[in-house]
Amino acid sequence: MKKFTTSLLLIFSVCSLFAQEMKQRAGIIPSDNYFQICTKADAYFAQHPAVPTLQTNNAPPFVDDEFMEYQRWKWYWHTRVDDNGNFHDISAARMNLNSNQQVANANWTNISQTTAVGGYNGMGRTTCIAFDPTDPNKFYVGAPIGGLWKTTNGGGSYTPLTDALPYVSVGSCLVDPTSPNTIYISVGDNSGWWSYSIGVYKSIDGGATWNTTGLSWTLVQGNAIAKMVMDPLNSQVIYAATTAGLYKTTNGGTSWNVVQVGDHSDLAFEPGTSNIYTATNDYWGSSEVYRSIDGGMTWIQLSTFATQYNFIRIAVTPANPAKLAVQCSDGNRPLYLSTTYGSNLAYVSDCPENAILFISPTDENKMYVGGLFIEQSVNNGATWDTLTWWYNNPPYHEVHADQHNVASNPINPDKLYFSNDGGLYHFTESTSNWGNISNGLIITQFYKIAGSTYNPMMIIGGTQDNGGRMRLNNGTWKSTNGGDAMAVAVDPTDENTIYTTYCNGVLYRSYDQWTNDYYNEISANIPGGRPNGNWVTPFVIDPSDHYSIIAGYDDVWRSADQGATWTALSNNIAGGTTLDCIAVAPSDPNTIYCSAAGVIYRTHDLGVTWTTLNPGGGSRVVTSIAIHPNNPNQLWITRAGYSGSFKVQKSINGGTTWTNMSVGLPNVSTNSCMYENGSDNLIYVATDAGVYYRDTITNVWQSYNTGLPKTSAQDLQIYYPTRKLRVATFGRGIWETDLVNPLGVQSIPTSNKTSLNVYPNPSNGIVNLNYSSTSNRPIQIRIYNVYGEEVLKIDNSGTMQLHQSIDLSTFPKGFYSISILQDERTLSQSIILN
């Protein structure tokens, strides 16, 4: 094995030091609101710039350190606080889902990635693992935004168990060895910045149903659970290390008491006994290690570190119950060992990583630490060898980066399991063999999705920690760019041409679906170098010209040649603030809308002049903009935050005035909206409480969530040829359902006796149209292609019965929508030309 050189240790020491310092800083101030946390963190990172991740010659060019962790947290929560920066309870809104809303039946099915080769190509982040005491192939895996999953075949496949919980997030998991169907989970993440919990839940039927325990919080309280442990001699006794104290239950979770005050980072039972170790987490004071031999009534302080900014991990082993390992993160990540139950802790070495600490259950001299890589010591931590690398770099085994947990199977202690940002891996100590067992964990966190306009299989998405993902024609998935991939796009005329992004607006283009033409950074072609962009920098392909790209940084930029050259369309449009959204009118490429925070900017002349628009609602972030396909002055916007007054707004005069359409939507962040082309103003919205829709016939919002887990619906897309609505979730992959009207016919009240029949369908070119109504007002026929462009317009005089043949034989084959407009009503039907 290769040994770390001093220079490499230095680089990774700096990165991991930042990680632990900022992790504690966030943990000890739960009373701070979002703005206060950001002010402190921004000031900290201004003095401690990000350090690039070490890369091999063939590694994708991106960095990932604690600054990136913070940026992810900052982006996610900036749309999920109120006007004053206070956090609100997402779980409460999801728990009351559909209680006051109209409900329409959907048929959501998951179409996301189900398998991954491992390493750089991962499924998503996992946080914990717990084992069934009777079957080595049955265990449970937790994900921070994805919930708890169960396998009965050693990780060959998984079943989700917590999709119905109000907050689909698991940080710790325990299984009662005397009653294997009894499971405890801490709901909420326990690592990094995703550290809010609603307490401990319990199942007594193997995860089929769940109930709260006596340890119950709201997300608003800002508490976190770092770890739970179960007494090996009495399964009714559980301890929970939290930011609000060390909690203990003696009755299986019915009631809990604080047995030691303060923030706690780690816990471990002395193997085979009820004696327990705990590590406190006092950022400004001194974090220390304690031991109790009387059930937490009294505590003996084992360490005297007396060092600020110190985050502690501890580890024990059944191979020597008297042994205790302690790792600090006080600047150098020192490792201390005791072989006398924590007494006389002695310094051993500085560790190369510090995200996990573990001692082999079969060999007390063999230890593991991990972070970006997994390191092993066979001499009690004196020296360390690298076992894995985050990207292809032989002779190391390729294991995804950012470790979060490690555990051994009590039935087969030779096998260790590592939870990380890519999923779950196992390692057999006796043979040094590695295996990826992440297939079936549908826990991918998607920022944005896009798809081919004519191939139902081709989908591309940007994800957290697992880069760009793309589904191929055979149903398999492959990677595009690494790290975090955000906004994506597919050329509407050529699905081989795709666009994807890395954080802060690094924009890539590939002409061959990322096969050979990859990492072609077209944002580097912007004059003066890539500008300052948002964490998720918006860009779109012009609906009227597939060669034209419009991107929003701190100004609006346009390329007319697929990113080869760029022209600025604005000059300090938002006073240096980065833009959140951008949209181009399908019927007028000179009309562009963009937004920064709660302000909209509009141009009707391709950037020559800009008008500032105020839709009301203060600084609540505009999260998306949708423009009518035929009217550049009709648009909808969605708003973030926890103000029930502003979720969706509509303008019919280019943003001069606005109509609030929010009544009936849950009071959570509204993340995206999409207009259904050819419909009667049917709008879909993606929210943190699922998907909703509204049209001008019913004029009420209806829940459209049947079969969809209670997780954040982040982005929407429509595939018109098969009339499918797709949603990207932030933690449960991509889902698909039929549009509200799968045949493309808008339901008009039967009292109107209005009907439309278009045949044959599919057609080889000649289309017959039969229309009847009770009105004799003029009729307009509009035909739209798959891009929402109007390709044919026919006006007819007033009649109650219309029978007409339309020759479309010269039109390209594909999907079209035929709409009848009469009396301000629209009746539509889709048709396929073949």
Secondary structure in CASP SS format (residue, H / E / C, confidence):
PFRMAT SS
TARGET T0000
AUTHOR 0000-0000-0000
METHOD secondary structure of the structure
MODEL  1
M C 1.00
K C 1.00
K E 1.00
F C 1.00
T C 1.00
T H 1.00
S H 1.00
L H 1.00
L H 1.00
L H 1.00
I H 1.00
F H 1.00
S H 1.00
V H 1.00
C H 1.00
S H 1.00
L H 1.00
F H 1.00
A H 1.00
Q H 1.00
E H 1.00
M H 1.00
K H 1.00
Q H 1.00
R H 1.00
A H 1.00
G H 1.00
I C 1.00
I C 1.00
P C 1.00
S C 1.00
D C 1.00
N C 1.00
Y H 1.00
F H 1.00
Q H 1.00
I H 1.00
C H 1.00
T H 1.00
K H 1.00
A H 1.00
D H 1.00
A H 1.00
Y H 1.00
F H 1.00
A H 1.00
Q H 1.00
H C 1.00
P C 1.00
A C 1.00
V C 1.00
P C 1.00
T C 1.00
L C 1.00
Q C 1.00
T C 1.00
N C 1.00
N C 1.00
A C 1.00
P C 1.00
P C 1.00
F C 1.00
V C 1.00
D C 1.00
D C 1.00
E H 1.00
F H 1.00
M H 1.00
E H 1.00
Y H 1.00
Q H 1.00
R H 1.00
W H 1.00
K H 1.00
W H 1.00
Y H 1.00
W H 1.00
H H 1.00
T C 1.00
R C 1.00
V E 1.00
D C 1.00
D C 1.00
N C 1.00
G C 1.00
N C 1.00
F E 1.00
H C 1.00
D C 1.00
I H 1.00
S H 1.00
A H 1.00
A H 1.00
R H 1.00
M H 1.00
N C 1.00
L C 1.00
N C 1.00
S C 1.00
N C 1.00
Q C 1.00
Q E 1.00
V E 1.00
A C 1.00
N C 1.00
A C 1.00
N C 1.00
W C 1.00
T E 1.00
N E 1.00
I C 1.00
S C 1.00
Q C 1.00
T C 1.00
T C 1.00
A C 1.00
V C 1.00
G E 1.00
G C 1.00
Y C 1.00
N E 1.00
G C 1.00
M C 1.00
G C 1.00
R C 1.00
T C 1.00
T C 1.00
C E 1.00
I E 1.00
A E 1.00
F E 1.00
D C 1.00
P C 1.00
T C 1.00
D C 1.00
P C 1.00
N C 1.00
K C 1.00
F E 1.00
Y E 1.00
V E 1.00
G E 1.00
A E 1.00
P C 1.00
I C 1.00
G C 1.00
G E 1.00
L E 1.00
W E 1.00
K E 1.00
T E 1.00
T C 1.00
N C 1.00
G C 1.00
G C 1.00
G C 1.00
S C 1.00
Y C 1.00
T E 1.00
P E 1.00
L C 1.00
T C 1.00
D C 1.00
A C 1.00
L C 1.00
P C 1.00
Y C 1.00
V C 1.00
S C 1.00
V E 1.00
G E 1.00
S E 1.00
C E 1.00
L E 1.00
V E 1.00
D C 1.00
P C 1.00
T C 1.00
S C 1.00
P C 1.00
N C 1.00
T C 1.00
I E 1.00
Y E 1.00
I E 1.00
S E 1.00
V E 1.00
G C 1.00
D C 1.00
N C 1.00
S E 1.00
G C 1.00
W C 1.00
W E 1.00
S C 1.00
Y C 1.00
S C 1.00
I C 1.00
G E 1.00
V E 1.00
Y E 1.00
K E 1.00
S E 1.00
I C 1.00
D C 1.00
G C 1.00
G C 1.00
A C 1.00
T C 1.00
W C 1.00
N E 1.00
T E 1.00
T E 1.00
G E 1.00
L E 1.00
S E 1.00
W C 1.00
T C 1.00
L H 1.00
V H 1.00
Q H 1.00
G C 1.00
N C 1.00
A C 1.00
I E 1.00
A E 1.00
K E 1.00
M E 1.00
V E 1.00
M E 1.00
D C 1.00
P C 1.00
L C 1.00
N C 1.00
S C 1.00
Q C 1.00
V C 1.00
I E 1.00
Y E 1.00
A E 1.00
A E 1.00
T E 1.00
T C 1.00
A C 1.00
G E 1.00
L E 1.00
Y E 1.00
K E 1.00
T E 1.00
T C 1.00
N C 1.00
G C 1.00
G C 1.00
T C 1.00
S C 1.00
W C 1.00
N E 1.00
V E 1.00
V E 1.00
Q E 1.00
V C 1.00
G C 1.00
D C 1.00
H E 1.00
S E 1.00
D E 1.00
L E 1.00
A E 1.00
F E 1.00
E C 1.00
P C 1.00
G C 1.00
T C 1.00
S C 1.00
N C 1.00
I E 1.00
Y E 1.00
T E 1.00
A E 1.00
T E 1.00
N C 1.00
D C 1.00
Y C 1.00
W C 1.00
G C 1.00
S C 1.00
S C 1.00
E C 1.00
V E 1.00
Y E 1.00
R E 1.00
S E 1.00
I C 1.00
D C 1.00
G C 1.00
G C 1.00
M C 1.00
T C 1.00
W C 1.00
I E 1.00
Q E 1.00
L C 1.00
S C 1.00
T C 1.00
F C 1.00
A C 1.00
T C 1.00
Q C 1.00
Y C 1.00
N C 1.00
F E 1.00
I E 1.00
R E 1.00
I E 1.00
A E 1.00
V C 1.00
T C 1.00
P C 1.00
A C 1.00
N C 1.00
P C 1.00
A C 1.00
K C 1.00
L E 1.00
A E 1.00
V E 1.00
Q E 1.00
C E 1.00
S E 1.00
D C 1.00
G C 1.00
N C 1.00
R C 1.00
P E 1.00
L E 1.00
Y E 1.00
L E 1.00
S E 1.00
T C 1.00
T E 1.00
Y C 1.00
G C 1.00
S E 1.00
N C 1.00
L C 1.00
A E 1.00
Y E 1.00
V E 1.00
S E 1.00
D E 1.00
C C 1.00
P C 1.00
E C 1.00
N C 1.00
A C 1.00
I E 1.00
L E 1.00
F E 1.00
I E 1.00
S C 1.00
P C 1.00
T C 1.00
D C 1.00
E C 1.00
N C 1.00
K C 1.00
M E 1.00
Y E 1.00
V E 1.00
G E 1.00
G C 1.00
L C 1.00
F C 1.00
I E 1.00
E E 1.00
Q E 1.00
S E 1.00
V C 1.00
N C 1.00
N C 1.00
G C 1.00
A C 1.00
T C 1.00
W C 1.00
D E 1.00
T E 1.00
L C 1.00
T E 1.00
W E 1.00
W C 1.00
Y C 1.00
N C 1.00
N C 1.00
P C 1.00
P C 1.00
Y C 1.00
H E 1.00
E E 1.00
V C 1.00
H C 1.00
A C 1.00
D C 1.00
Q E 1.00
H E 1.00
N E 1.00
V E 1.00
A E 1.00
S E 1.00
N C 1.00
P C 1.00
I C 1.00
N C 1.00
P C 1.00
D C 1.00
K E 1.00
L E 1.00
Y E 1.00
F E 1.00
S E 1.00
N E 1.00
D C 1.00
G C 1.00
G E 1.00
L E 1.00
Y E 1.00
H E 1.00
F E 1.00
T E 1.00
E C 1.00
S C 1.00
T C 1.00
S C 1.00
N E 1.00
W E 1.00
G E 1.00
N E 1.00
I C 1.00
S C 1.00
N C 1.00
G C 1.00
L C 1.00
I C 1.00
I C 1.00
T C 1.00
Q E 1.00
F E 1.00
Y E 1.00
K E 1.00
I E 1.00
A E 1.00
G E 1.00
S C 1.00
T C 1.00
Y C 1.00
N C 1.00
P C 1.00
M C 1.00
M C 1.00
I E 1.00
I E 1.00
G E 1.00
G E 1.00
T E 1.00
Q C 1.00
D C 1.00
N C 1.00
G C 1.00
G E 1.00
R E 1.00
M E 1.00
R E 1.00
L C 1.00
N C 1.00
N C 1.00
G C 1.00
T C 1.00
W E 1.00
K E 1.00
S E 1.00
T C 1.00
N C 1.00
G C 1.00
G C 1.00
D C 1.00
A E 1.00
M E 1.00
A E 1.00
V E 1.00
A E 1.00
V E 1.00
D C 1.00
P C 1.00
T C 1.00
D C 1.00
E C 1.00
N C 1.00
T C 1.00
I E 1.00
Y E 1.00
T E 1.00
T E 1.00
Y E 1.00
C H 1.00
N H 1.00
G H 1.00
V E 1.00
L E 1.00
Y E 1.00
R E 1.00
S E 1.00
Y C 1.00
D C 1.00
Q C 1.00
W C 1.00
T C 1.00
N C 1.00
D C 1.00
Y C 1.00
Y C 1.00
N C 1.00
E E 1.00
I H 1.00
S H 1.00
A H 1.00
N H 1.00
I C 1.00
P C 1.00
G C 1.00
G C 1.00
R C 1.00
P C 1.00
N C 1.00
G C 1.00
N C 1.00
W C 1.00
V C 1.00
T C 1.00
P C 1.00
F E 1.00
V E 1.00
I E 1.00
D C 1.00
P C 1.00
S C 1.00
D C 1.00
H C 1.00
Y C 1.00
S C 1.00
I E 1.00
I E 1.00
A E 1.00
G E 1.00
Y C 1.00
D C 1.00
D C 1.00
V E 1.00
W E 1.00
R E 1.00
S E 1.00
A C 1.00
D C 1.00
Q C 1.00
G C 1.00
A C 1.00
T C 1.00
W C 1.00
T E 1.00
A E 1.00
L C 1.00
S C 1.00
N C 1.00
N C 1.00
I C 1.00
A C 1.00
G C 1.00
G C 1.00
T C 1.00
T C 1.00
L C 1.00
D C 1.00
C E 1.00
I E 1.00
A E 1.00
V E 1.00
A E 1.00
P C 1.00
S C 1.00
D E 1.00
P E 1.00
N E 1.00
T E 1.00
I E 1.00
Y E 1.00
C E 1.00
S E 1.00
A E 1.00
A C 1.00
G C 1.00
V E 1.00
I E 1.00
Y E 1.00
R E 1.00
T E 1.00
H C 1.00
D C 1.00
L C 1.00
G C 1.00
V C 1.00
T C 1.00
W C 1.00
T E 1.00
T E 1.00
L E 1.00
N C 1.00
P C 1.00
G C 1.00
G C 1.00
G C 1.00
S C 1.00
R C 1.00
V C 1.00
V E 1.00
T E 1.00
S E 1.00
I E 1.00
A E 1.00
I E 1.00
H C 1.00
P C 1.00
N C 1.00
N C 1.00
P C 1.00
N C 1.00
Q C 1.00
L E 1.00
W E 1.00
I E 1.00
T E 1.00
R E 1.00
A C 1.00
G C 1.00
Y C 1.00
S C 1.00
G C 1.00
S C 1.00
F C 1.00
K C 1.00
V E 1.00
Q E 1.00
K E 1.00
S E 1.00
I C 1.00
N C 1.00
G C 1.00
G C 1.00
T C 1.00
T C 1.00
W C 1.00
T E 1.00
N E 1.00
M C 1.00
S C 1.00
V C 1.00
G C 1.00
L C 1.00
P C 1.00
N C 1.00
V C 1.00
S C 1.00
T E 1.00
N E 1.00
S E 1.00
C E 1.00
M E 1.00
Y E 1.00
E C 1.00
N C 1.00
G C 1.00
S C 1.00
D C 1.00
N C 1.00
L C 1.00
I E 1.00
Y E 1.00
V E 1.00
A E 1.00
T E 1.00
D C 1.00
A C 1.00
G E 1.00
V E 1.00
Y E 1.00
Y E 1.00
R E 1.00
D C 1.00
T C 1.00
I C 1.00
T C 1.00
N C 1.00
V C 1.00
W C 1.00
Q E 1.00
S E 1.00
Y C 1.00
N C 1.00
T C 1.00
G C 1.00
L C 1.00
P C 1.00
K C 1.00
T C 1.00
S C 1.00
A E 1.00
Q E 1.00
D E 1.00
L E 1.00
Q E 1.00
I E 1.00
Y E 1.00
Y H 1.00
P H 1.00
T H 1.00
R C 1.00
K E 1.00
L E 1.00
R E 1.00
V E 1.00
A E 1.00
T E 1.00
F E 1.00
G C 1.00
R C 1.00
G C 1.00
I E 1.00
W E 1.00
E E 1.00
T E 1.00
D E 1.00
L C 1.00
V C 1.00
N C 1.00
P C 1.00
L C 1.00
G C 1.00
V C 1.00
Q C 1.00
S C 1.00
I C 1.00
P C 1.00
T H 1.00
S H 1.00
N H 1.00
K C 1.00
T C 1.00
S E 1.00
L E 1.00
N E 1.00
V E 1.00
Y E 1.00
P C 1.00
N C 1.00
P C 1.00
S E 1.00
N C 1.00
G C 1.00
I E 1.00
V E 1.00
N E 1.00
L E 1.00
N E 1.00
Y E 1.00
S E 1.00
S C 1.00
T C 1.00
S C 1.00
N C 1.00
R C 1.00
P C 1.00
I E 1.00
Q E 1.00
I E 1.00
R E 1.00
I E 1.00
Y E 1.00
N C 1.00
V C 1.00
Y C 1.00
G C 1.00
E C 1.00
E E 1.00
V E 1.00
L E 1.00
K E 1.00
I E 1.00
D E 1.00
N E 1.00
S C 1.00
G C 1.00
T C 1.00
M C 1.00
Q E 1.00
L E 1.00
H E 1.00
Q E 1.00
S E 1.00
I E 1.00
D E 1.00
L C 1.00
S C 1.00
T C 1.00
F C 1.00
P C 1.00
K C 1.00
G E 1.00
F E 1.00
Y E 1.00
S E 1.00
I E 1.00
S E 1.00
I E 1.00
L E 1.00
Q E 1.00
D C 1.00
E C 1.00
R E 1.00
T E 1.00
L E 1.00
S E 1.00
Q E 1.00
S E 1.00
I E 1.00
I E 1.00
L E 1.00
N C 1.00
END
